[in-house]
Amino acid sequence: MGLDAGNDLILSKNGSEDLRVQGNGAFSFATPVANGATYTVTVKAQPLWQNCAVTNGSGSATSPVSNVTVVCTAAQANVTTFAGSGANGSANGNGVNAQFSAPGSVTVDRLGVLYVQDGQQIRKITTAGDVTTLAGSATSGSANGNGVNATFTNPAGVAVDGNGNVYVADSNNNLIRKITPAGDVTTLAGSLASGATDGNGAAARFSAPFGVGVDGSGNVYVADTSNNLIRKITPAGDVTTLAGSGAQGADNGFGVLAKFTLPVGVGVDSVGNVYVADTTNHLIRKITPAGDVTTLAGSGQAGAANGNGLSAAFNYPAGVAVDRGGNVYVADSGNNLIRRITPAGDVTTLAGSGASGSVNGIGANSSFRQPEGVAVDSDGNVYVADQNNNLIRKISPVRTP
């Protein structure tokens, strides 16, 4: 069948009985087809990045039917430019009429609206490609307020919750900020002072926080980069350390027994597992809700090898994002590639040739220039903050009939 591990395929018989297939091998519907009756088996729903087709899917049952087969193959990745002219600037507008200035992080809400960290500002892009400024001015600072009256100082990661609130790792201010859908900016946690203190709100301390992610309950997870820690913030602003000792390293283990080296990107799946781009270690790490840290993929040495788990290699991975099937997408910044990791740890290259460029196209025929951030929507489309091209790119699966 070729169904990737961790993926689900839904088949339909005669349009009235569904069967969820979760692995390769033989399959049977619960209700047998009566002898002499006709049947039609079709694909009702397929994995986000696979194309599945039925062979011998219709006929009349004269004996137990055993010749219906399903073959799933990887969908090709089509790279296009979603927004940005490529020129360095801050102009709002639609699609290629807008400008960005080294966009570094991107996130997408449940309606498909994008939010982008762009210089000192947070930009918003509708599904139609209309770019506006949600919050922040060209001037750096730490002021709370609405829209352009608020200021940030070298913000980095962005994440959005189910209510449309955007969270920002305001890196050089050592703060985690919150932006409502109306553009009101407040400080969720941290003070301007650098540190590693747990506590509530302004009593907590961070040191150059970079990546943020948010779970279904509104808890925010922070790659507290200079502290080599992964922190957790409740909706009430209570900050704790989820994992990391503070010392640099690559040790797996529970909570403070684990080590990271300048972690950058954070993503959260539907059951609360946290994925971390442990950038200087060239690893993608996984943290359970209980704080147990393991290595999902990466050898620890810089490279671009595909493969399973520790046999794969990355080169300064930055942003990470997780789709509804548990697949992890990585902006493999030093390789100019976008990588994909299945729940079983199988690493493939989704898009990019490895060469630095801005070419649109299919898979390895496309190119990026130091991609920094990734996000994935509910339909499986991947968005990339293509930092040194000043572009927001879109990667869509090519569906076959």
C-alpha positions as CSV (number, residue, x, y, z in Angstrom):
1,M,0.0,0.0,0.0
2,G,2.8,2.5,0.8
3,L,0.9,4.2,3.6
4,D,3.4,6.2,5.8
5,A,3.6,5.2,9.4
6,G,1.4,7.3,11.6
7,N,-1.0,8.2,8.7
8,D,-4.6,7.4,8.3
9,L,-6.5,6.6,5.1
10,I,-10.3,6.4,4.9
11,L,-11.8,4.2,2.3
12,S,-15.5,4.2,1.4
13,K,-17.6,1.3,0.1
14,N,-20.6,2.2,-2.1
15,G,-20.5,5.7,-0.5
16,S,-22.1,4.5,2.6
17,E,-19.6,2.5,4.7
18,D,-16.2,3.9,5.7
19,L,-13.1,2.1,6.8
20,R,-10.1,3.7,8.5
21,V,-6.9,2.1,7.4
22,Q,-3.8,2.8,9.6
23,G,-1.3,0.4,8.3
24,N,-0.2,-1.5,5.2
25,G,-1.6,-5.0,4.5
26,A,-5.0,-6.5,3.9
27,F,-8.2,-4.7,4.7
28,S,-11.9,-5.7,5.1
29,F,-15.1,-3.7,5.5
30,A,-17.3,-4.7,8.4
31,T,-20.3,-5.5,6.1
32,P,-19.7,-8.2,3.4
33,V,-20.9,-7.5,-0.1
34,A,-23.7,-9.9,-1.0
35,N,-23.0,-12.5,-3.6
36,G,-23.8,-11.0,-7.0
37,A,-24.1,-7.4,-5.7
38,T,-22.0,-4.6,-7.1
39,Y,-19.5,-2.6,-5.1
40,T,-17.4,0.5,-5.5
41,V,-14.4,1.3,-3.3
42,T,-13.1,4.8,-3.3
43,V,-10.7,7.0,-1.3
44,K,-12.6,9.3,0.9
45,A,-9.8,10.9,2.8
46,Q,-6.0,10.6,2.4
47,P,-2.9,11.7,4.3
48,L,-1.9,15.3,3.9
49,W,1.2,14.6,1.9
50,Q,0.3,11.3,0.1
51,N,-1.7,10.5,-3.0
52,C,-3.7,7.3,-2.7
53,A,-5.4,5.5,-5.6
54,V,-7.7,2.4,-5.8
55,T,-7.1,-0.3,-8.4
56,N,-10.0,-2.7,-9.3
57,G,-12.2,-0.7,-7.1
58,S,-15.5,-1.7,-8.6
59,G,-17.2,-4.8,-9.8
60,S,-19.7,-7.6,-8.8
61,A,-19.0,-9.9,-6.0
62,T,-19.1,-13.5,-7.1
63,S,-16.7,-14.7,-4.4
64,P,-14.7,-13.0,-1.6
65,V,-13.1,-10.0,-3.3
66,S,-9.3,-10.0,-3.0
67,N,-8.1,-8.0,-5.9
68,V,-8.9,-4.5,-4.7
69,T,-5.6,-2.7,-4.0
70,V,-4.7,0.7,-2.8
71,V,-1.3,2.4,-3.5
72,C,-0.2,5.5,-1.7
73,T,2.7,7.6,-3.0
74,A,4.3,10.8,-1.8
75,A,2.7,13.9,-3.1
76,Q,5.0,16.3,-4.8
77,A,5.5,19.8,-3.3
78,N,4.7,22.8,-5.3
79,V,6.5,26.0,-4.1
80,T,5.0,29.4,-4.9
81,T,5.4,32.9,-3.6
82,F,2.5,33.8,-1.4
83,A,3.5,37.4,-0.5
84,G,6.4,39.8,-0.9
85,S,8.1,41.4,-3.8
86,G,11.6,40.3,-2.7
87,A,12.6,43.9,-2.1
88,N,13.5,44.9,1.5
89,G,10.7,47.1,2.9
90,S,7.6,47.3,4.9
91,A,4.9,48.2,2.4
92,N,1.5,46.7,2.9
93,G,-0.5,45.4,0.0
94,N,-1.6,42.3,-1.8
95,G,0.7,39.4,-2.6
96,V,3.8,40.5,-4.5
97,N,2.9,44.2,-3.9
98,A,3.8,43.9,-0.3
99,Q,7.3,44.1,1.2
100,F,9.1,42.4,4.1
101,S,12.4,42.9,5.8
102,A,14.0,39.6,6.7
103,P,10.9,37.8,8.0
104,G,12.0,35.3,10.5
105,S,8.9,33.5,11.9
106,V,5.4,32.6,10.6
107,T,2.3,31.0,12.2
108,V,-1.2,30.3,10.9
109,D,-4.5,30.3,12.6
110,R,-7.4,27.9,12.2
111,L,-8.9,30.1,9.5
112,G,-5.8,30.1,7.4
113,V,-4.7,33.6,8.3
114,L,-0.9,34.1,8.6
115,Y,1.1,36.1,11.2
116,V,4.7,37.0,10.4
117,Q,7.5,38.4,12.5
118,D,9.0,41.0,10.2
119,G,11.7,43.3,11.6
120,Q,10.3,45.1,14.5
121,Q,6.7,44.4,13.4
122,I,4.1,41.6,13.4
123,R,2.4,41.5,10.0
124,K,-0.9,39.7,9.1
125,I,-1.7,38.1,5.8
126,T,-5.2,37.0,4.9
127,T,-6.0,33.9,2.8
128,A,-6.4,36.3,-0.2
129,G,-2.8,37.5,0.3
130,D,-3.6,40.9,1.8
131,V,-0.7,42.1,4.0
132,T,-1.3,44.5,6.8
133,T,0.6,45.4,10.0
134,L,-1.0,43.9,13.1
135,A,1.3,45.5,15.7
136,G,4.6,47.2,16.1
137,S,6.3,50.2,14.6
138,A,9.6,50.7,12.8
139,T,11.1,52.0,16.1
140,S,12.3,49.5,18.7
141,G,11.0,49.6,22.3
142,S,8.9,47.7,24.8
143,A,5.7,49.8,24.9
144,N,2.4,48.1,25.2
145,G,-0.6,49.5,23.3
146,N,-2.7,49.0,20.2
147,G,-1.3,48.3,16.8
148,V,1.5,50.6,15.6
149,N,1.5,52.3,19.1
150,A,3.2,49.2,20.5
151,T,6.9,48.5,20.1
152,F,9.1,45.4,20.1
153,T,12.9,45.0,20.1
154,N,14.1,42.3,17.7
155,P,11.1,40.0,18.1
156,A,11.6,36.4,16.9
157,G,9.1,33.6,17.2
158,V,5.3,33.9,16.8
159,A,2.5,31.5,17.6
160,V,-1.3,31.8,17.6
161,D,-3.9,30.2,19.8
162,G,-7.4,28.9,19.0
163,N,-8.9,32.3,19.8
164,G,-6.7,34.2,17.4
165,N,-4.3,35.7,20.1
166,V,-0.7,36.0,18.8
167,Y,2.2,35.3,21.1
168,V,5.6,36.9,20.4
169,A,9.1,36.1,21.7
170,D,10.3,39.7,22.1
171,S,13.8,38.6,22.1
172,N,16.0,41.6,23.0
173,N,13.4,42.7,25.6
174,N,13.5,39.3,27.3
175,L,9.7,39.3,27.2
176,I,6.8,37.2,25.9
177,R,4.1,39.5,24.5
178,K,0.5,38.8,23.6
179,I,-1.5,40.5,20.8
180,T,-5.3,40.2,20.7
181,P,-7.1,39.9,17.3
182,A,-7.8,43.7,17.7
183,G,-4.1,44.4,17.9
184,D,-3.9,45.2,21.6
185,V,-0.4,44.3,22.8
186,T,0.4,43.4,26.5
187,T,3.2,41.6,28.2
188,L,2.3,38.0,29.2
189,A,5.6,37.3,31.1
190,G,9.1,38.5,31.8
191,S,10.8,41.7,32.6
192,L,13.4,43.7,30.7
193,A,16.0,42.1,32.9
194,S,17.7,38.9,31.7
195,G,17.5,35.8,33.9
196,A,16.1,32.3,34.2
197,T,13.7,32.8,37.1
198,D,10.3,31.0,37.2
199,G,7.3,32.9,38.5
200,N,4.2,34.7,37.5
201,G,4.2,37.4,34.9
202,A,6.8,40.2,35.4
203,A,8.4,38.1,38.2
204,A,9.7,35.6,35.6
205,R,12.9,36.1,33.7
206,F,14.0,35.0,30.2
207,S,17.3,35.5,28.3
208,A,16.9,36.2,24.6
209,P,13.8,34.0,24.0
210,F,13.4,33.0,20.4
211,G,10.8,30.4,19.5
212,V,7.2,30.1,20.8
213,G,4.4,27.5,20.4
214,V,1.0,27.2,21.9
215,D,-1.1,24.1,22.8
216,G,-4.9,23.6,22.7
217,S,-5.3,24.8,26.2
218,G,-3.5,28.1,25.6
219,N,-0.2,27.2,27.3
220,V,2.7,28.9,25.7
221,Y,6.1,27.1,25.2
222,V,9.2,29.1,24.8
223,A,12.7,28.3,23.5
224,D,14.6,30.4,26.0
225,T,17.6,30.4,23.8
226,S,20.4,31.9,25.8
227,N,19.3,30.0,28.9
228,N,19.3,26.7,27.0
229,L,15.8,26.0,28.4
230,I,12.3,25.2,27.3
231,R,9.8,27.2,29.4
232,K,6.1,26.8,29.8
233,I,3.6,29.7,30.5
234,T,0.0,29.1,31.5
235,P,-2.7,31.4,30.3
236,A,-2.5,33.0,33.8
237,G,1.2,33.9,33.2
238,D,2.7,31.3,35.5
239,V,6.2,30.4,34.1
240,T,7.9,27.1,34.8
241,T,10.8,25.3,33.3
242,L,9.6,22.3,31.3
243,A,13.0,20.9,30.3
244,G,16.7,21.7,30.3
245,S,19.4,22.1,32.9
246,G,20.6,25.4,31.6
247,A,24.0,24.0,30.7
248,Q,24.8,23.5,27.0
249,G,24.6,19.9,25.7
250,A,22.5,17.3,23.9
251,D,21.6,15.0,26.7
252,N,18.1,13.3,26.7
253,G,16.3,12.8,29.9
254,F,13.5,14.0,32.1
255,G,13.1,17.7,32.7
256,V,16.2,19.3,34.2
257,L,18.3,16.2,33.3
258,A,18.1,17.1,29.6
259,K,20.3,19.6,27.8
260,F,20.0,21.9,24.8
261,T,22.4,24.1,23.0
262,L,20.8,27.4,21.9
263,P,17.4,26.0,20.9
264,V,15.5,28.2,18.5
265,G,12.2,26.8,17.1
266,V,9.2,25.3,19.0
267,G,6.1,23.5,17.7
268,V,3.3,21.7,19.6
269,D,1.2,18.8,18.4
270,S,-2.5,18.1,19.1
271,V,-1.7,16.0,22.3
272,G,0.7,18.5,23.8
273,N,4.1,17.1,22.7
274,V,6.6,19.9,22.2
275,Y,9.1,19.7,19.3
276,V,12.3,21.8,19.5
277,A,14.8,22.8,16.8
278,D,17.9,22.4,18.9
279,T,19.7,24.5,16.5
280,T,23.4,24.4,17.4
281,N,23.2,20.7,18.1
282,H,21.6,20.2,14.6
283,L,18.8,18.1,16.2
284,I,15.1,18.0,16.4
285,R,14.1,17.1,19.9
286,K,10.7,15.9,21.3
287,I,9.4,16.7,24.8
288,T,6.3,14.9,26.2
289,P,3.8,16.9,28.3
290,A,5.5,15.3,31.4
291,G,8.9,16.7,30.3
292,D,10.6,13.6,29.0
293,V,13.1,14.7,26.3
294,T,14.2,12.5,23.4
295,T,15.8,13.0,20.0
296,L,13.3,12.7,17.2
297,A,15.8,13.1,14.4
298,G,19.3,14.2,13.6
299,S,22.8,12.8,14.0
300,G,24.2,15.8,15.9
301,Q,26.5,16.6,13.0
302,A,25.7,19.2,10.3
303,G,24.6,17.6,7.1
304,A,21.6,17.2,4.8
305,A,21.1,13.4,4.8
306,N,17.6,11.9,4.7
307,G,16.9,8.8,6.7
308,N,15.3,7.6,10.0
309,G,16.0,9.2,13.3
310,L,19.7,9.5,14.1
311,S,20.7,8.6,10.6
312,A,19.3,11.9,9.3
313,A,21.2,15.2,9.4
314,F,20.3,18.9,9.6
315,N,22.3,22.1,9.3
316,Y,21.2,24.7,11.9
317,P,17.5,23.9,11.8
318,A,15.4,26.9,12.8
319,G,11.5,26.9,12.7
320,V,9.4,23.8,13.3
321,A,5.7,23.2,12.8
322,V,3.4,20.2,13.3
323,D,0.4,19.1,11.2
324,R,-2.7,17.4,12.4
325,G,-1.2,14.0,11.5
326,G,1.8,14.6,13.7
327,N,4.3,15.2,10.9
328,V,7.0,17.8,11.8
329,Y,8.1,20.4,9.3
330,V,11.6,22.0,9.7
331,A,13.1,25.1,8.2
332,D,16.6,23.6,7.7
333,S,18.1,27.0,7.5
334,G,21.8,26.1,6.8
335,N,20.8,23.7,4.0
336,N,18.2,26.1,2.4
337,L,15.8,23.2,2.6
338,I,12.3,22.4,4.0
339,R,12.3,19.0,5.6
340,R,9.5,16.7,6.8
341,I,9.7,14.2,9.7
342,T,7.0,11.5,10.1
343,P,5.9,10.5,13.6
344,A,8.1,7.4,13.1
345,G,11.2,9.7,12.6
346,D,11.5,9.3,8.8
347,V,13.1,12.4,7.4
348,T,12.7,13.5,3.8
349,T,13.3,16.7,1.9
350,L,10.0,18.3,1.0
351,A,11.3,21.2,-1.0
352,G,14.5,23.0,-2.0
353,S,17.5,22.2,-4.1
354,G,20.0,23.1,-1.3
355,A,21.4,25.9,-3.5
356,S,20.6,29.5,-2.3
357,G,17.9,31.1,-4.5
358,S,14.3,32.1,-4.9
359,V,13.1,29.8,-7.6
360,N,9.5,28.5,-7.5
361,G,8.8,25.0,-8.7
362,I,8.3,21.4,-7.7
363,G,10.3,19.9,-4.9
364,A,14.0,20.0,-5.6
365,N,13.5,22.4,-8.5
366,S,12.7,25.1,-6.1
367,S,15.1,27.1,-3.9
368,F,15.2,29.2,-0.7
369,R,17.7,31.6,0.9
370,Q,18.1,30.8,4.6
371,P,14.5,29.9,5.4
372,E,13.9,30.6,9.1
373,G,10.2,29.9,10.0
374,V,7.6,27.4,9.0
375,A,3.9,26.9,9.6
376,V,1.3,24.4,8.4
377,D,-2.4,24.9,7.9
378,S,-5.3,22.4,8.4
379,D,-5.2,21.5,4.7
380,G,-1.5,20.6,4.8
381,N,-0.1,23.7,3.1
382,V,3.2,24.8,4.4
383,Y,4.2,28.4,4.7
384,V,7.9,29.5,4.9
385,A,9.4,32.7,6.2
386,D,12.2,32.8,3.5
387,Q,14.3,35.3,5.4
388,N,17.0,36.4,3.1
389,N,14.7,36.5,0.1
390,N,12.2,38.8,2.0
391,L,9.4,36.5,0.9
392,I,6.7,34.4,2.4
393,R,6.5,31.2,0.3
394,K,3.8,28.6,0.1
395,I,4.3,24.8,-0.4
396,S,1.2,22.9,-1.5
397,P,0.8,19.1,-2.1
398,V,0.2,18.3,-5.8
399,R,-2.9,16.2,-5.8
400,T,-3.4,13.6,-8.5
401,P,-6.9,12.8,-9.8
